[in-house]
Amino acid sequence: MKVVLFDIDGTLILSGGAGNRSLNKAFKKQFGLENAINGIKPDGKTDPAIIREMCRKNLSRDCREKELELLCKQYLHFLRREVPESPGYRIMPGIPELLEQLGSIDNVIVGLATGNLEEGARIKLGRGGLNRYFRFGGFGSDCEDRVELTKIAISRSREFADGEPKKQDIYIIGDTPFDIKSSTVLGTKSVAVATGFFSLTQLKEHQPDYLFPNLSNPEPFLRALS
């Protein structure tokens, strides 16, 4: 049995800045701050970790747990509005075709390993009609640590697998060094794609098992999978 876990932002879709705008609006409503995400690089981080970083930068203190909970709720509230209206939203090249092909292979299970809150992930994928491909996942709402949420995704894959998936049969697809790192720590296969904000050269430095400029042609990855 093969398990394929996808990151979302920069790998499956680009939201056209909907996430950043929603975080800014959440901070403005809560603290009256404008452009609170400026100077913060969110790529590859979990939503709760990003919010904590925004608090430290803008408030010069750690985020209280009640504040984190409220900011997450406000973020999701604004995200429900921003994603459907985002002019820059798009699905990454080749993704629908790849997901269709993976779904037709009997011994392949497809899931998510993403720093998004689970509801935020579903909102982002919903606009592109991609939710139907993903029955399970590990999310930023499960754990703020990327490695741990990926472990959770792998654990949840067992519900759909015939037995325990072997580490060498688990593929983690993402567009950041964080995705590669979590795969390396867990001993799984890493698949890096340069469809986000990291170049092929930058990703190559982290030594992924497979590296593609994009997935517009699914065949090289499907060959690697087989």
C-alpha positions as CSV (number, residue, x, y, z in Angstrom):
1,M,0.0,0.0,0.0
2,K,1.3,3.5,-1.0
3,V,0.4,6.6,1.0
4,V,0.7,10.0,-0.7
5,L,0.4,13.1,1.5
6,F,0.0,16.5,-0.1
7,D,0.7,20.0,1.3
8,I,-1.8,22.6,0.1
9,D,-0.5,26.2,-0.4
10,G,1.9,26.3,-3.2
11,T,1.6,22.6,-3.9
12,L,-2.1,22.0,-4.7
13,I,-3.4,25.5,-5.0
14,L,-2.5,29.2,-4.5
15,S,-5.1,31.2,-2.7
16,G,-4.0,34.5,-4.2
17,G,-3.2,35.9,-0.8
18,A,-6.5,35.1,0.7
19,G,-4.8,33.5,3.8
20,N,-2.6,36.6,4.5
21,R,-5.5,39.0,4.0
22,S,-7.6,36.9,6.4
23,L,-4.9,36.9,9.0
24,N,-4.5,40.7,8.7
25,K,-8.2,41.2,9.1
26,A,-8.3,39.0,12.1
27,F,-5.5,41.0,13.8
28,K,-7.1,44.3,12.9
29,K,-10.4,43.2,14.4
30,Q,-8.8,41.9,17.6
31,F,-6.0,44.4,18.2
32,G,-6.7,47.3,15.7
33,L,-3.4,46.6,13.9
34,E,-2.9,47.1,10.2
35,N,-0.9,44.7,8.0
36,A,0.2,42.6,11.0
37,I,1.7,39.8,8.8
38,N,4.2,42.2,7.1
39,G,7.7,40.9,7.6
40,I,6.6,37.3,8.4
41,K,7.3,34.4,6.0
42,P,4.4,32.0,6.4
43,D,5.5,29.4,3.8
44,G,5.7,25.9,5.3
45,K,4.5,27.0,8.8
46,T,1.3,26.0,10.6
47,D,-1.4,28.5,11.0
48,P,-1.2,28.6,14.8
49,A,2.6,29.0,14.6
50,I,2.1,31.9,12.2
51,I,-0.3,33.6,14.5
52,R,2.0,33.2,17.5
53,E,4.8,34.8,15.4
54,M,2.5,37.7,14.5
55,C,1.8,38.2,18.1
56,R,5.5,38.3,19.1
57,K,6.3,40.7,16.3
58,N,3.4,43.1,16.7
59,L,2.7,42.8,20.4
60,S,6.2,42.1,21.7
61,R,4.8,39.2,23.7
62,D,3.6,35.6,23.4
63,C,0.0,34.9,22.3
64,R,-2.3,33.8,25.1
65,E,-4.2,30.6,24.5
66,K,-7.6,32.3,24.5
67,E,-6.3,34.9,22.1
68,L,-5.0,32.2,19.8
69,E,-8.3,30.5,19.8
70,L,-10.2,33.7,19.0
71,L,-7.7,34.7,16.3
72,C,-8.1,31.3,14.6
73,K,-11.9,31.7,14.7
74,Q,-11.7,35.2,13.2
75,Y,-9.2,34.0,10.6
76,L,-11.6,31.3,9.4
77,H,-14.5,33.8,9.4
78,F,-12.6,36.1,7.0
79,L,-11.2,33.2,5.0
80,R,-14.7,32.0,4.1
81,R,-15.2,35.4,2.4
82,E,-11.7,35.9,1.0
83,V,-11.2,32.5,-0.8
84,P,-14.3,32.6,-3.1
85,E,-13.6,36.2,-4.1
86,S,-9.8,36.0,-4.5
87,P,-8.8,36.9,-8.1
88,G,-5.4,35.2,-7.8
89,Y,-6.8,31.8,-6.7
90,R,-5.6,28.9,-8.9
91,I,-5.0,25.2,-8.9
92,M,-1.4,24.2,-9.6
93,P,-0.5,22.7,-13.0
94,G,-1.4,19.1,-13.4
95,I,-2.9,18.6,-10.0
96,P,-6.5,17.6,-11.1
97,E,-5.1,15.1,-13.6
98,L,-2.6,13.6,-11.0
99,L,-5.3,13.3,-8.3
100,E,-7.6,11.6,-10.8
101,Q,-4.9,9.1,-11.7
102,L,-3.9,8.4,-8.1
103,G,-7.6,7.9,-7.2
104,S,-7.8,5.2,-9.8
105,I,-4.9,3.1,-8.4
106,D,-6.2,0.5,-6.0
107,N,-3.1,0.4,-3.7
108,V,-2.7,4.2,-3.3
109,I,-4.2,6.3,-0.5
110,V,-4.2,10.1,-0.8
111,G,-4.3,12.4,2.1
112,L,-3.1,15.8,3.4
113,A,-0.2,17.0,5.5
114,T,-0.7,20.7,5.8
115,G,-0.1,23.5,8.3
116,N,-3.6,24.8,7.6
117,L,-6.3,24.5,10.2
118,E,-8.5,21.7,9.0
119,E,-11.5,24.0,8.3
120,G,-9.2,26.4,6.5
121,A,-7.8,23.6,4.4
122,R,-11.3,22.5,3.3
123,I,-12.2,26.1,2.5
124,K,-9.2,26.5,0.3
125,L,-9.6,23.2,-1.5
126,G,-13.4,23.7,-1.8
127,R,-13.2,26.5,-4.3
128,G,-11.2,24.2,-6.7
129,G,-13.4,21.2,-6.1
130,L,-10.5,19.2,-4.7
131,N,-11.9,18.1,-1.3
132,R,-13.3,14.9,-2.7
133,Y,-9.8,13.5,-3.3
134,F,-8.8,13.8,0.4
135,R,-10.6,11.6,3.0
136,F,-8.1,12.3,5.8
137,G,-5.1,14.3,6.8
138,G,-2.9,15.9,9.4
139,F,-3.6,19.6,10.0
140,G,-2.3,22.7,11.9
141,S,-5.3,22.3,14.1
142,D,-4.0,18.9,15.2
143,C,-0.5,20.1,16.1
144,E,1.6,23.2,15.6
145,D,4.7,21.1,14.7
146,R,5.0,20.0,11.1
147,V,6.6,16.7,11.9
148,E,4.0,15.8,14.4
149,L,1.0,16.7,12.2
150,T,2.5,14.6,9.5
151,K,2.7,11.7,11.9
152,I,-0.9,12.2,12.6
153,A,-1.7,12.0,8.9
154,I,0.2,8.8,8.6
155,S,-1.6,7.4,11.6
156,R,-5.0,8.3,10.1
157,S,-4.0,6.6,6.8
158,R,-4.2,3.2,8.6
159,E,-8.0,3.4,8.6
160,F,-7.9,3.1,4.8
161,A,-4.8,0.9,4.4
162,D,-4.7,-2.9,4.4
163,G,-2.1,-3.1,7.2
164,E,0.6,-0.7,8.3
165,P,2.2,1.3,5.5
166,K,5.9,1.0,5.3
167,K,8.0,4.2,5.6
168,Q,9.4,3.7,2.1
169,D,5.9,3.6,0.7
170,I,4.9,7.0,2.1
171,Y,5.4,10.0,-0.1
172,I,5.2,13.6,1.2
173,I,4.7,16.2,-1.5
174,G,5.4,19.8,-0.7
175,D,6.9,23.0,-2.0
176,T,9.0,24.1,1.0
177,P,12.0,22.9,2.9
178,F,9.7,22.2,5.9
179,D,8.0,19.5,3.9
180,I,11.3,17.9,3.0
181,K,12.5,18.1,6.6
182,S,9.5,16.4,8.0
183,S,9.8,13.6,5.5
184,T,13.5,13.2,6.3
185,V,12.9,13.0,10.1
186,L,10.1,10.4,9.6
187,G,12.1,8.4,7.1
188,T,9.6,8.6,4.3
189,K,10.0,9.7,0.7
190,S,10.1,13.4,0.0
191,V,8.8,14.9,-3.2
192,A,9.6,18.6,-3.7
193,V,7.9,20.8,-6.2
194,A,9.0,24.3,-7.1
195,T,5.5,25.7,-7.5
196,G,5.6,27.9,-4.4
197,F,8.1,30.5,-3.3
198,F,11.2,28.3,-3.2
199,S,13.2,27.7,-6.3
200,L,14.4,24.3,-7.6
201,T,17.9,25.3,-6.5
202,Q,16.8,26.2,-3.0
203,L,14.8,22.9,-2.6
204,K,17.6,20.8,-4.0
205,E,19.9,22.0,-1.2
206,H,17.6,20.1,1.2
207,Q,18.1,16.8,-0.7
208,P,14.6,15.6,-1.4
209,D,14.2,12.1,-2.9
210,Y,12.4,13.6,-5.9
211,L,12.4,17.1,-7.2
212,F,10.1,18.5,-10.0
213,P,9.6,22.0,-11.3
214,N,5.8,21.3,-11.2
215,L,3.5,18.4,-11.6
216,S,2.1,19.4,-15.0
217,N,3.2,16.1,-16.3
218,P,2.2,13.5,-13.7
219,E,4.0,10.6,-15.3
220,P,7.5,11.1,-13.7
221,F,5.9,11.0,-10.2
222,L,3.7,8.1,-11.1
223,R,6.8,6.2,-12.3
224,A,8.5,7.0,-9.1
225,L,5.5,5.8,-7.1
226,S,5.5,2.4,-8.9
